[in-house]
Amino acid sequence: MSLRKRWQPLARDTVAGVPNRYGVYELGDDEGTVVAEGAGFLPDELREALAYGDANATQVRWETAASEEHAERLLDEL
């Protein structure tokens, strides 16, 4: 299963607008193929992905979760 959210550019302004919540995310390449996925506190996770992530990742999408445990369960479902 994949997140059913629209891709957004993996860029500084996108990451700055991420909610301060736990969640699950996917990183995608230019064609929309998922190249990485993860769960955690979204601002921290996506800042790290932007700085150190997969060089092929140019897009991101996420879904918020109620807690860290909820985010981990969502990740298991991806």
C-alpha positions as CSV (number, residue, x, y, z in Angstrom):
1,M,0.0,0.0,0.0
2,S,1.1,3.5,-0.7
3,L,0.0,6.8,0.7
4,R,-2.9,8.3,-1.3
5,K,-1.6,11.9,-1.1
6,R,-0.4,14.2,-3.7
7,W,3.4,14.5,-4.1
8,Q,5.0,17.8,-3.1
9,P,8.6,18.9,-4.0
10,L,11.2,17.8,-1.5
11,A,12.3,21.3,-0.8
12,R,13.1,23.6,2.1
13,D,9.7,25.5,1.8
14,T,7.7,22.3,1.7
15,V,9.6,20.9,4.8
16,A,9.1,24.2,6.6
17,G,5.3,23.8,6.2
18,V,5.1,20.2,7.6
19,P,2.9,20.0,10.7
20,N,4.6,19.5,14.1
21,R,3.2,16.0,14.4
22,Y,4.2,12.4,14.2
23,G,3.5,10.7,10.9
24,V,4.5,8.5,8.1
25,Y,6.1,9.7,4.9
26,E,7.3,8.6,1.5
27,L,10.1,10.0,-0.6
28,G,9.7,9.7,-4.4
29,D,11.8,10.2,-7.5
30,D,10.8,12.4,-10.5
31,E,8.5,9.7,-11.9
32,G,6.7,9.2,-8.5
33,T,8.3,5.9,-7.6
34,V,8.8,5.5,-3.9
35,V,12.5,5.4,-3.1
36,A,12.2,5.6,0.7
37,E,9.7,5.6,3.5
38,G,9.8,6.3,7.2
39,A,7.9,7.3,10.3
40,G,8.6,9.7,13.2
41,F,8.3,13.4,14.1
42,L,7.7,14.8,10.6
43,P,9.7,18.0,10.8
44,D,12.8,16.2,12.1
45,E,12.4,13.3,9.7
46,L,11.9,15.5,6.6
47,R,14.7,17.9,7.5
48,E,17.0,15.0,7.7
49,A,15.7,13.5,4.4
50,L,16.3,16.8,2.7
51,A,19.8,17.2,4.1
52,Y,21.0,13.6,3.9
53,G,18.4,11.6,2.1
54,D,18.5,9.5,-1.1
55,A,19.8,11.6,-4.0
56,N,17.0,10.3,-6.2
57,A,14.3,11.6,-3.9
58,T,12.8,14.8,-5.3
59,Q,9.3,14.5,-3.9
60,V,7.6,13.9,-0.6
61,R,4.2,13.1,0.8
62,W,3.1,12.3,4.3
63,E,0.2,11.5,6.6
64,T,0.0,12.6,10.2
65,A,-0.6,10.3,13.1
66,A,-2.0,10.6,16.6
67,S,1.3,9.3,18.2
68,E,4.7,7.8,17.5
69,E,3.2,4.4,18.0
70,H,0.4,5.2,15.5
71,A,3.0,6.4,13.0
72,E,4.9,3.1,13.3
73,R,1.7,1.1,12.7
74,L,1.0,3.2,9.6
75,L,4.5,2.5,8.3
76,D,4.0,-1.2,8.8
77,E,0.9,-0.9,6.5
78,L,2.8,0.7,3.7
